[in-house]
């Protein structure tokens, strides 16, 4: 499970991406699972989902130690046990990534770049956002918007949010080093800045924000 990318974003936030090439049996030898985690693992029917689950915990334990555990709240948002750090997790194809922040809220999303995004673009983008899409870099630009909106959901912490009406991405070009978006709800309104990486036909978008700053 070689680390393919590790970035110290600032003194408090670290991004780590691993490529999972090992079979499940080999990964299981590298991790300590609690009885609750073993039950969760066995509940997955897909072998790829099992690998993602175990690989995430391998990466977490190698980064923070075996006593640090990860649990999801009622909204699916991950939280660390035995640590005050914040975490965001994403996985796609054969990659798993974690973004860890100390006193920062963090969000991370990774996607494999494919033309399937054309079929669903109008489900998550407003007309104004669609009009802003660069035709020369259409797949990348669409996925930048998609990943950013996934990050907004993770920052907000709840999934009952409307992708078009309540998550807004400000106009930007696909080559921009940063771009921004906003959660717009009656009970919550906050703007976030995004950065991204491209590797092996994948896109990774992340956002960090000082905790309790709003």
JOHU-V671799 format. One record per residue. N is the residue number from 1. RES is the residue in three letters. PHI is phi in whole degrees, -180 to 180 (NA if undefined). PSI is psi in radians with two decimals (* if undefined). OMEGA is omega in whole degrees, -180 to 180 (999 if undefined). Layout:
BEGIN
n = <N	N>
res = <RES	RES>
phi = <PHI	PHI>
psi = <PSI	PSI>
omega = <OMEGA	OMEGA>
END
This chain:
BEGIN
n = <1	2	3	4	5	6	7	8	9	10	11	12	13	14	15	16	17	18	19	20	21	22	23	24	25	26	27	28	29	30	31	32	33	34	35	36	37	38	39	40	41	42	43	44	45	46	47	48	49	50	51	52	53	54	55	56	57	58	59	60	61	62	63	64	65	66	67	68	69	70	71	72	73	74	75	76	77	78	79	80	81	82	83	84	85	86	87	88	89	90	91	92	93	94	95	96	97	98	99	100	101	102	103	104	105	106	107	108	109	110	111	112	113	114	115	116	117	118	119	120	121	122	123	124	125	126	127	128	129	130	131	132	133	134	135	136	137	138	139	140	141	142	143	144	145	146	147	148	149	150	151	152	153	154	155	156	157	158	159	160	161	162	163	164	165	166	167	168	169	170	171	172	173	174	175	176	177	178	179	180	181	182	183	184	185	186	187	188	189	190	191	192	193	194	195	196	197	198	199	200	201	202	203	204	205	206	207	208	209	210	211	212	213	214>
res = <UNK	UNK	UNK	UNK	UNK	UNK	UNK	UNK	UNK	UNK	UNK	UNK	UNK	UNK	UNK	UNK	UNK	UNK	UNK	UNK	UNK	UNK	UNK	UNK	UNK	UNK	UNK	UNK	UNK	UNK	UNK	UNK	UNK	UNK	UNK	UNK	UNK	UNK	UNK	UNK	UNK	UNK	UNK	UNK	UNK	UNK	UNK	UNK	UNK	UNK	UNK	UNK	UNK	UNK	UNK	UNK	UNK	UNK	UNK	UNK	UNK	UNK	UNK	UNK	UNK	UNK	UNK	UNK	UNK	UNK	UNK	UNK	UNK	UNK	UNK	UNK	UNK	UNK	UNK	UNK	UNK	UNK	UNK	UNK	UNK	UNK	UNK	UNK	UNK	UNK	UNK	UNK	UNK	UNK	UNK	UNK	UNK	UNK	UNK	UNK	UNK	UNK	UNK	UNK	UNK	UNK	UNK	UNK	UNK	UNK	UNK	UNK	UNK	UNK	UNK	UNK	UNK	UNK	UNK	UNK	UNK	UNK	UNK	UNK	UNK	UNK	UNK	UNK	UNK	UNK	UNK	UNK	UNK	UNK	UNK	UNK	UNK	UNK	UNK	UNK	UNK	UNK	UNK	UNK	UNK	UNK	UNK	UNK	UNK	UNK	UNK	UNK	UNK	UNK	UNK	UNK	UNK	UNK	UNK	UNK	UNK	UNK	UNK	UNK	UNK	UNK	UNK	UNK	UNK	UNK	UNK	UNK	UNK	UNK	UNK	UNK	UNK	UNK	UNK	UNK	UNK	UNK	UNK	UNK	UNK	UNK	UNK	UNK	UNK	UNK	UNK	UNK	UNK	UNK	UNK	UNK	UNK	UNK	UNK	UNK	UNK	UNK	UNK	UNK	UNK	UNK	UNK	UNK	UNK	UNK	UNK	UNK	UNK	UNK>
phi = <NA	-73	-71	-100	-159	-141	-127	-89	-66	-154	-65	-117	-128	-134	-113	-133	-123	-119	-98	-96	-108	-83	-71	-56	-59	-69	-63	-64	-75	-106	-140	-110	-106	-76	-54	-64	-69	-66	-64	-62	-59	-71	-79	-81	-85	-87	-64	-66	-68	-64	-63	-60	-62	-71	-63	-61	-73	-60	-63	-63	-69	-67	-86	-124	106	-69	-81	-90	-114	-124	-136	-104	-80	-65	-98	89	-77	-77	-135	-93	-103	71	-157	-91	-72	-96	-142	-131	-128	-149	-150	-160	49	-107	-123	-133	-135	-131	-121	-113	-136	-102	65	-125	-80	-136	-149	-143	-144	-123	-142	-81	-81	-147	-76	-61	-64	-60	-74	-117	-56	-76	-88	-128	-116	-76	-62	-64	-67	-64	-66	-86	-68	-78	-66	-76	-130	-65	-62	-59	-65	-63	-71	-60	-66	-61	-62	-64	-69	-62	-64	-61	-61	-67	-66	-66	93	-134	-95	-83	-129	-82	-61	-95	-80	-115	-122	-121	-110	-69	-57	-159	-93	-64	-91	-64	-73	-139	-152	-136	-153	-141	-90	-122	-127	-61	-99	-162	-145	-155	-105	-130	-106	-119	-129	-146	-132	-119	-161	47	60	-120	-122	-123	-121	-141	-145	-131	-151	-54	-66	59	-95	-133>
psi = <1.27	2.45	2.18	-0.28	2.28	2.13	2.19	1.71	-0.77	-2.94	-0.27	-0.21	2.34	2.34	2.28	2.26	2.26	2.57	2.16	1.77	-0.17	2.67	2.85	-0.73	-0.69	-0.70	-0.66	-0.45	-0.22	0.15	2.67	2.05	2.45	2.83	-0.68	-0.70	-0.61	-0.69	-0.77	-0.77	-0.79	-0.23	-0.28	2.29	-0.47	2.31	-0.66	-0.63	-0.65	-0.73	-0.75	-0.76	-0.86	-0.70	-0.67	-0.75	-0.56	-0.86	-0.73	-0.81	-0.65	-0.52	-0.66	-0.14	2.75	-0.39	-0.16	2.14	2.84	2.32	2.65	2.42	-3.02	-0.29	0.03	0.02	2.25	2.50	2.61	2.44	2.40	0.44	2.51	0.01	2.66	2.64	2.58	2.51	2.49	2.62	2.57	2.47	-2.11	0.47	2.54	2.44	2.57	2.51	2.10	2.35	2.36	1.97	0.33	2.40	2.49	2.67	2.46	2.41	2.39	2.49	2.56	2.28	2.01	2.86	-0.01	-0.40	-0.42	-0.64	-0.34	0.04	-0.72	-0.03	-0.33	-0.09	2.46	2.97	-0.70	-0.72	-0.69	-0.66	-0.41	-0.16	2.29	2.04	-0.50	-0.41	0.84	-0.82	-0.85	-0.82	-0.70	-0.75	-0.53	-0.75	-0.78	-0.88	-0.68	-0.70	-0.61	-0.70	-0.68	-0.72	-0.75	-0.65	-0.74	-0.69	0.03	2.58	-0.18	1.07	2.47	2.14	-0.57	-0.85	-0.45	-0.12	2.05	2.31	2.17	2.58	2.41	2.82	2.65	-0.31	0.02	2.46	-0.53	2.77	3.06	2.81	2.96	2.45	2.16	1.58	2.80	-0.59	0.02	2.25	2.09	2.49	2.46	2.64	2.46	2.58	2.84	2.80	2.58	2.39	2.41	0.80	0.51	2.73	2.37	2.20	2.39	2.80	2.48	2.59	2.37	2.24	2.57	0.56	0.04	*>
omega = <-176	172	180	178	176	-176	171	-173	173	-178	-173	-173	-178	179	-180	177	179	173	-177	179	-177	173	-177	-177	180	178	-178	178	-175	-174	173	-180	174	176	179	179	178	177	179	179	-177	179	-179	178	-176	176	180	178	177	179	179	-179	-178	-179	177	-180	173	-178	179	-177	177	-178	-171	179	-174	-177	179	-178	179	177	179	178	-176	178	180	-179	-179	176	180	174	-177	177	177	-179	172	-177	169	-174	173	176	178	-177	-177	179	172	-178	173	175	-176	-179	175	-177	172	166	-172	177	-176	172	177	178	171	-176	178	-177	176	-179	178	-173	-175	-174	-177	176	-178	179	175	178	179	179	177	179	-178	-176	179	-177	-179	180	-167	-178	179	-176	178	-180	174	177	-178	-179	179	179	173	177	178	178	-179	177	180	175	178	-176	-178	-177	-178	-174	-176	-173	-173	176	-174	175	179	-179	178	176	-176	179	-180	179	176	172	-172	177	-173	166	-176	177	-180	-177	-175	176	-178	179	-179	177	-177	169	-175	175	172	177	172	-178	175	174	176	177	179	178	175	178	179	-177	178	179	178	999>
END
